[in-house]
Amino acid sequence: MRLTPNTITLLGLPFGGLAAFFLYEGAFLPAILFILLLSGCDILDGYIAKTKQLATPFGAFLDSTVDRVTELLLFAGILFFYLAQGDMQTAAVAYGVMGGSFLVSYTRARAENLIPNCRVGLWERPERLGLLLIGLVSGYLQTALWILLFGTTLTIFHRIFYTRRVLSDPNFRSFQNGLFRDYPRNSWSYRLYVLVVILLTLLLK
């Protein structure tokens, strides 16, 4: 059977489901393994689509949809884990992160019906999954969730204010300072930001 990018994308669904199950059970080691497999599917489907010239509009749509479903599963697993532990505060934070991850994607998709591009803000899916993995590996999952709640909320507002500015001024490109300053992903400032987030997750509890 030919292994297409769409097939690899769909493989992420069972990996995400198994990761969510183990998160709910509190078995974080196998959960980490399946999140890594899920992340591998995320990388591999795009790589094959580009290198083999198999990219299609439907493939991009399917990839984005599966991404949302798997994130829902992961954070739902965490939510129900903390509910079973009786930790309502952390369960509420996990719920907020789950909603925030959806809104980060939605604000971009909706904005790009109105403006050419809205890929601003720092907390897209790779950053969210990366910090989730750091929290699981370090044992500081609660700290990671709080940072994710803050980060996704910040990104949502960043995209709202950016869209408003572009609609009022089509020549506007980016915020150069302040809370919503843009950090290109290949820049030293972005790498420094990622390092600071990792250190915060490891040092705070």
KEKE-935297 format. One line per 5 residues: number of its first residue (from 1); their letters; for each residue x, y, z of N, C-alpha, C. Coordinates in steps of 0.001 Angstrom, whole numbers, plus 500000, padded with zeros to 6 digits. Layout:
<nodes>
NUM	a	X:Y:Z:X:Y:Z:X:Y:Z ~ ...
</nodes>
This chain:
<nodes>
1	mrltp	500841:498811:500000:500000:500000:500000:500880:501245:500000 ~ 500550:502203:499166:501319:503430:499075:501092:504296:500311 ~ 502217:504717:500912:502130:505545:502109:502075:507010:501688 ~ 500887:507577:501696:500691:508956:501261:500757:509901:502465 ~ 500956:511193:502218:500929:512147:503334:499626:512089:504131
6	ntitl	498489:511896:503432:497209:511830:504142:497117:510607:505049 ~ 497703:509487:504597:497723:508282:505428:498525:508520:506697 ~ 499679:509162:506551:500518:509468:507712:499790:510425:508651 ~ 499110:511420:508080:498327:512347:508896:497305:511594:509740 ~ 496584:510658:509123:495541:509913:509826:496116:508985:510891
11	lglpf	497378:508551:510712:498016:507720:511740:498133:508471:513063 ~ 498147:509786:512974:498228:510577:514197:497023:510405:515103 ~ 495870:510056:514534:494659:509912:515352:494777:508804:516399 ~ 495150:507558:516014:495304:506534:517059:496427:506849:518031 ~ 497520:507457:517551:498608:507825:518456:498117:508863:519480
16	gglaa	497344:509848:518991:496791:510850:519890:495816:510243:520883 ~ 494989:509311:520414:494035:508658:521299:494714:507838:522386 ~ 495773:507106:522013:496506:506310:522999:497237:507202:523999 ~ 497812:508294:523490:498483:509239:524394:497490:509806:525398 ~ 496295:510161:524920:495268:510710:525813:494862:509696:526871
21	fflye	494722:508432:526467:494355:507382:527420:495402:507250:528524 ~ 496670:507230:528138:497724:507078:529141:497863:508331:530012 ~ 497589:509506:529441:497579:510722:530259:496491:510637:531319 ~ 495325:510193:530910:494221:510027:531866:494582:509031:532965 ~ 495293:507956:532591:495686:506938:533553:496852:507388:534433
26	gaflp	497488:508514:534085:498657:508962:534833:499919:508215:534469 ~ 499872:507446:533380:501042:506707:532891:501775:507605:531892 ~ 502599:508509:532404:503166:509556:531562:504249:509055:530607 ~ 504972:507998:530994:506034:507509:530107:505493:507002:528768 ~ 504500:506086:528756:503930:505702:527458:503222:506863:526767
31	ailfi	502643:507795:527544:502014:508969:526932:503044:509780:526160 ~ 504236:509952:526755:505317:510679:526079:505684:509981:524777 ~ 505783:508672:524811:506133:507906:523614:505136:508148:522494 ~ 503840:508093:522799:502831:508273:521757:502734:509726:521289 ~ 503037:510668:522180:503080:512070:521734:504245:512267:520765
36	lllsg	505374:511603:521029:506514:511676:520112:506169:511057:518754 ~ 505445:509945:518772:505013:509322:517514:504045:510244:516770 ~ 503155:510872:517511:502222:511832:516920:502981:512994:516295 ~ 503968:513510:517014:504778:514613:516492:505552:514181:515250 ~ 506011:512929:515245:506700:512406:514068:505800:512382:512847
41	cdild	504540:512018:513050:503578:512043:511929:503384:513472:511435 ~ 503328:514422:512364:503163:515835:512000:504292:516302:511083 ~ 505508:515877:511416:506676:516304:510638:506748:515552:509317 ~ 506526:514241:509380:506728:513396:508206:505716:513654:507102 ~ 504454:513896:507450:503454:514104:506398:503767:515359:505581
46	gyiak	504163:516426:506282:504517:517650:505573:505775:517495:504743 ~ 506758:516765:505283:508023:516556:504560:507795:515783:503262 ~ 507016:514695:503348:506742:513891:502152:505918:514682:501152 ~ 504936:515429:501644:504089:516221:500745:504927:517223:499947 ~ 505911:517839:500608:506722:518845:499925:507768:518219:499017
51	tkqla	508494:517230:499527:509601:516653:498744:509108:515812:497566 ~ 507969:515167:497731:507418:514328:496654:506389:515068:495808 ~ 506216:516360:496106:505256:517190:495376:503844:516592:495417 ~ 503454:516177:496616:502134:515576:496811:501203:516483:497628 ~ 501632:517710:497856:500811:518625:498651:499538:518997:497894
56	tpfga	498411:518953:498601:497113:519322:498028:496348:520186:499019 ~ 495405:520977:498553:494573:521756:499492:493832:520871:500485 ~ 493323:519717:500004:492621:518834:500933:493575:518270:501977 ~ 494806:517959:501584:495789:517456:502533:496066:518462:503635 ~ 496171:519737:503265:496389:520787:504267:495195:520897:505204
61	fldst	493986:520798:504628:492757:520833:505437:492705:519649:506397 ~ 493006:518455:505886:492966:517249:506717:493994:517333:507838 ~ 495194:517802:507516:496255:517913:508509:495840:518846:509639 ~ 495273:519998:509278:494846:520961:510287:493725:520394:511156 ~ 492802:519668:510541:491683:519089:511279:492159:518022:512257
66	vdrvt	493038:517138:511795:493578:516089:512670:494384:516707:513812 ~ 495114:517772:513520:495861:518471:514575:494933:518928:515685 ~ 493791:519517:515301:492855:520008:516316:492271:518842:517130 ~ 491943:517749:516447:491352:516602:517144:492348:516005:518131 ~ 493594:515838:517704:494581:515216:518593:494907:516111:519790
71	elllf	494948:517416:519571:495166:518306:520714:493999:518242:521693 ~ 492788:518173:521161:491613:518016:522024:491748:516757:522868 ~ 492163:515661:522241:492316:514398:522959:493374:514509:524055 ~ 494521:515108:523735:495616:515193:524706:495202:515995:525940 ~ 494660:517185:525705:494314:518024:526852:493078:517519:527584
76	agilf	492203:516801:526872:491078:516156:527561:491592:515061:528484 ~ 492593:514302:528021:493197:513278:528876:493768:513877:530147 ~ 494462:515007:530005:495028:515697:531175:493918:516235:532071 ~ 492905:516821:531459:491769:517355:532214:491134:516275:533086 ~ 490847:515116:532484:490172:514053:533245:491109:513407:534264
81	fylaq	492410:513429:534003:493374:512936:534990:493287:513775:536260 ~ 493303:515101:536108:493260:515962:537282:491878:515949:537944 ~ 490828:515776:537151:489505:515625:537760:489456:514372:538633 ~ 490044:513278:538147:490067:512037:538931:490893:512198:540197 ~ 491897:513090:540161:492721:513351:541343:492045:514323:542316
86	gdmqt	490937:514914:541889:490262:515894:542725:490906:517263:542698 ~ 491807:517492:541735:492498:518783:541610:491720:519647:540619 ~ 490709:520330:541106:489829:521096:540233:490534:522303:539613 ~ 491460:522911:540350:492154:524085:539823:492977:523727:538585 ~ 493788:522670:538673:494600:522292:537519:493730:521761:536391
91	aavay	492620:521092:536729:491684:520650:535696:491130:521844:534935 ~ 490820:522924:535661:490310:524135:535017:491377:524763:534116 ~ 492632:524730:534553:493726:525257:533723:493846:524433:532442 ~ 493784:523101:532572:493856:522228:531394:492706:522514:530431 ~ 491524:522765:530983:490372:523115:530159:490626:524430:529415
96	gvmgg	491216:525394:530119:491540:526668:529487:492557:526518:528378 ~ 493556:525671:528588:494563:525427:527546:493930:524746:526336 ~ 493024:523811:526596:492336:523124:525512:491558:524124:524657 ~ 490820:525015:525313:490094:526042:524565:491024:527018:523889 ~ 492106:527378:524583:493061:528317:524007:493731:527784:522761
101	sflvs	494055:526490:522752:494707:525907:521577:493784:525962:520359 ~ 492484:525774:520589:491519:525890:519486:491425:527327:518992 ~ 491387:528273:519924:491212:529668:519542:492449:530242:518856 ~ 493631:529764:519209:494836:530190:518494:494705:529850:517012 ~ 494236:528634:516737:494052:528219:515340:492888:528960:514692
106	ytrar	491778:529093:515431:490586:529725:514859:490836:531185:514500 ~ 491500:531925:515403:491715:533345:515122:492541:533539:513857 ~ 493517:532680:513649:494297:532790:512410:493435:532470:511195 ~ 492709:531342:511258:491883:530933:510118:490833:531983:509785 ~ 490182:532526:510803:489142:533529:510559:489747:534830:510058
111	aenli	490880:535225:510640:491527:536473:510214:491956:536405:508762 ~ 492408:535223:508318:492914:535110:506954:491804:535069:505906 ~ 490545:535136:506357:489441:535428:505442:489338:536924:505166 ~ 490037:537709:506012:489926:539162:505927:491236:539832:505526 ~ 492362:539243:505938:493671:539813:505646:494554:538713:505040
116	pncrv	495663:539089:504384:496476:538075:503693:497088:537021:504615 ~ 497557:537432:505801:498256:536484:506662:498119:536907:508124 ~ 497974:535909:509010:497866:536228:510439:498680:535235:511268 ~ 499845:534858:510764:500683:533922:511519:501604:534713:512438 ~ 500994:535336:513417:501736:536081:514435:501491:535409:515779
121	glwer	502306:535771:516752:502188:535120:518048:503097:533913:518120 ~ 503403:533493:519326:504443:532486:519532:503926:531084:519838 ~ 502666:530967:520239:502222:529684:520782:501378:528893:519792 ~ 502016:528476:518693:501360:527577:517743:501570:526135:518204 ~ 501076:525205:517413:501069:523794:517835:502451:523244:518214
126	perlg	503514:523485:517438:504822:522920:517834:505273:523385:519216 ~ 505059:524675:519509:505441:525186:520823:504588:524566:521927 ~ 503307:524394:521653:502423:523829:522674:502793:522373:522986 ~ 502990:521569:521936:503348:520175:522164:504735:520061:522788 ~ 505652:520929:522360:506995:520897:522923:506995:521175:524416
131	lllig	506246:522204:524840:506190:522523:526263:505443:521446:527043 ~ 504423:520864:526433:503718:519756:527083:504679:518604:527352 ~ 505516:518281:526368:506498:517206:526543:507502:517556:527637 ~ 507960:518800:527658:508900:519225:528698:508267:519072:530074 ~ 506996:519478:530193:506304:519344:531471:506173:517901:531914
136	lvsgy	505893:517005:530959:505744:515588:531284:507083:514958:531659 ~ 508117:515273:530904:509437:514681:531155:510017:515185:532471 ~ 509857:516478:532747:510447:517067:533953:509642:516781:535216 ~ 508383:516387:535047:507510:516203:536201:506813:517479:536631 ~ 506987:518556:535852:506386:519842:536176:505227:520146:535230
141	lqtal	504330:519191:535099:503224:519346:534161:502329:520523:534539 ~ 502084:520716:535820:501214:521819:536246:501807:523175:535857 ~ 503121:523321:536046:503781:524567:535642:503646:524780:534145 ~ 503862:523708:533373:503747:523799:531914:502343:524229:531507 ~ 501334:523708:532192:499952:524058:531856:499676:525537:532128
146	willf	500187:526057:533243:499992:527478:533530:500659:528357:532471 ~ 501872:527968:532062:502570:528733:531016:501796:528648:529703 ~ 501273:527469:529395:500480:527304:528179:499214:528146:528222 ~ 498577:528214:529383:497364:529029:529509:497680:530493:529235 ~ 498761:530979:529828:499162:532364:529596:499554:532579:528138
151	gttlt	500368:531655:527587:500872:531813:526231:499794:531768:525164 ~ 498865:530833:525288:497798:530754:524285:496883:531974:524368 ~ 496601:532425:525594:495771:533625:525753:496451:534834:525123 ~ 497758:534964:525348:498516:536072:524773:498481:536024:523244 ~ 498638:534830:522680:498631:534687:521221:497266:535031:520633
156	ifhri	496206:534636:521307:494855:534960:520833:494675:536478:520733 ~ 495019:537185:521809:494882:538642:521791:495837:539289:520788 ~ 497031:538720:520665:497982:539216:519664:497348:539191:518277 ~ 496712:538083:517930:496104:537950:516600:494886:538845:516440 ~ 494145:539038:517496:492990:539941:517426:493461:541371:517148
161	fytrr	494432:541840:517926:494911:543218:517760:495652:543402:516437 ~ 496393:542357:516011:497098:542434:514728:496095:542562:513573 ~ 495047:541745:513608:494031:541791:512550:493354:543155:512506 ~ 493055:543692:513669:492435:545020:513717:493350:546074:513096 ~ 494650:546017:513401:495581:547001:512871:495718:546892:511355
166	vlsdp	495800:545644:510845:495939:545466:509396:494686:545921:508664 ~ 493526:545673:509238:492284:546113:508603:492183:547638:508561 ~ 492745:548292:509562:492706:549758:509574:493876:550370:508806 ~ 494975:549605:508661:496155:550083:507951:496774:548916:507180 ~ 496436:548747:505894:496930:547606:505116:498454:547535:505016
171	nfrsf	499143:548631:505293:500608:548632:505232:501259:548188:506540 ~ 500466:547955:507572:501017:547526:508853:501590:546120:508718 ~ 502797:545908:509283:503461:544614:509143:503577:543850:510467 ~ 504007:544520:511516:504155:543817:512789:504339:544810:513921 ~ 504077:544314:515148:504350:545108:516340:505849:545029:516629
176	qnglf	506491:546158:516791:507938:546189:516975:508362:546250:518438 ~ 507418:546489:519327:507760:546517:520743:506508:546240:521558 ~ 506704:546120:522860:505567:545876:523736:505232:544405:523865 ~ 504085:544129:524462:503673:542768:524780:503491:541899:523543 ~ 503100:542510:522429:502789:541730:521230:503890:541802:520167
181	rdypr	505107:542104:520586:506203:542166:519626:506360:540829:518918 ~ 506601:540872:517607:506758:539649:516819:508212:539178:516835 ~ 508380:537877:517046:509710:537264:517010:509721:536209:515905 ~ 510368:536488:514771:510440:535484:513697:511058:534187:514211 ~ 510536:533063:513785:510959:531780:514336:512419:531427:514071
186	nswsy	513047:532038:513089:514453:531756:512816:515404:532770:513447 ~ 514873:533654:514278:515690:534717:514860:516290:534283:516196 ~ 517366:534971:516611:517990:534680:517906:517046:535015:519051 ~ 516224:536056:518861:515299:536456:519925:514264:535365:520185 ~ 513820:534683:519123:512862:533598:519311:513517:532420:520031
191	rlyvl	514765:532104:519650:515472:531014:520317:515701:531324:521796 ~ 516005:532582:522083:516183:532990:523479:514865:532849:524238 ~ 513779:533239:523605:512455:533118:524225:512158:531661:524556 ~ 512425:530751:523618:512173:529325:523852:513015:528835:525024 ~ 514286:529256:525075:515169:528843:526171:514638:529318:527512
196	vvill	514160:530557:527569:513620:531103:528819:512403:530303:529272 ~ 511527:529936:528318:510333:529153:528668:510730:527789:529215 ~ 511721:527144:528606:512190:525846:529086:512736:525965:530504 ~ 513549:526987:530729:514134:527178:532068:513055:527452:533114 ~ 512052:528263:532733:510961:528537:533658:510235:527258:534037
201	tlllk	510003:526399:533047:509285:525145:533315:510078:524247:534240 ~ 511398:524248:534080:512249:523381:534899:512488:523940:536295 ~ 512480:525260:536432:512833:525880:537704:511638:526192:538594 ~ 510470:526430:537967:509281:526782:538745:508445:525550:539020 ~ 507825:525542:540160:506914:524444:540473:505851:524932:541434
</nodes>
